[in-house]
Amino acid sequence: MRDFGAGLRFLFSGQRWVARHGRWWGFGMIPALIALVGYVVALAVLIVYAGDLAAWATPFADGWSEPLRDAVRTVVAVLAVVAGGLLSMLTFTAAALLIGEPFYESLSAKVEETEGGGPPEPDVPLWRQLWVAARDSLAVLLRAAAFGIVLFLCGFIPVLGQTVVPVVALCVSGFYLAVELTGTPLQKRGLSQKQRLRLLRSRLPMTLGFGAGLALLFLIPVVTVLAMPGGVAGATLLARELSPYEPEGARRPEDADADTGADADTGADAEDGGGELPRPGRGPYANPYAADPYAADPYRADPRA
């Protein structure tokens, strides 16, 4: 439960960060606002033409009596509008993330900068960054959709479908939301999607604390617009916790202590090579592609997996 609470704290820390940086909060809301306007227009068109859609979908009712025909087509029109609303709720976040990739990448980089620095920007064309991000997002969406279909079918199981399944669905949604939002900062650290999934699963309670909390907020479309920038900031802070960035050649305190101890024991002078610092060690989730995360195909199978 401690890790779960830590994940929730990252969610609130992200919201506090954008509250302190109001300009970036407004900047991060632009993609969600664009998506919201698009969805509102699409739903308005659906409502206006719901009757025509119902008539097109029920040609078999043309010969029925007018009261029965109108009742059936009204029900079909209402169901179409309800289905459109549900589909909008389910896909709104994914659409906002797809539209906002360049915005959220800039926001994530700013969070890294204010929190002590992060990996340098990859020296690759923007189109390649967007292509890799789009492929990652599609893969995440397909995984989430597969789980969604299974959970939808499980929802018809008596008792379990009304109690356990909604909780599991929230956790699944939260996990993949965390996967999507941490994609940019973790990819800059050179982690392929397979490695990112393994990393987030290794700290599952923390990931769920962040992702499930944000998924609850995102159930309300208007709140999604307001909370999205803070979600991106919180995901960046979570990524920094899970995979701390260590600049090449950085001198760590423990290295300095070890170096001092070695000199004291041997009397070697640094100029003679006795005080040369060892190369900083790398954790299991350090950048496997050195300074260039795009030096290798991020979708290539990880030989260490």
Helices and strands as residue ranges (DSSP letters): H 2-20, H 22-48, H 50-57, G 59-61, H 66-99, H 101-114, H 126-154, H 160-181, H 183-188, H 193-202, H 204-217, H 221-242, H 253-266, G 270-272
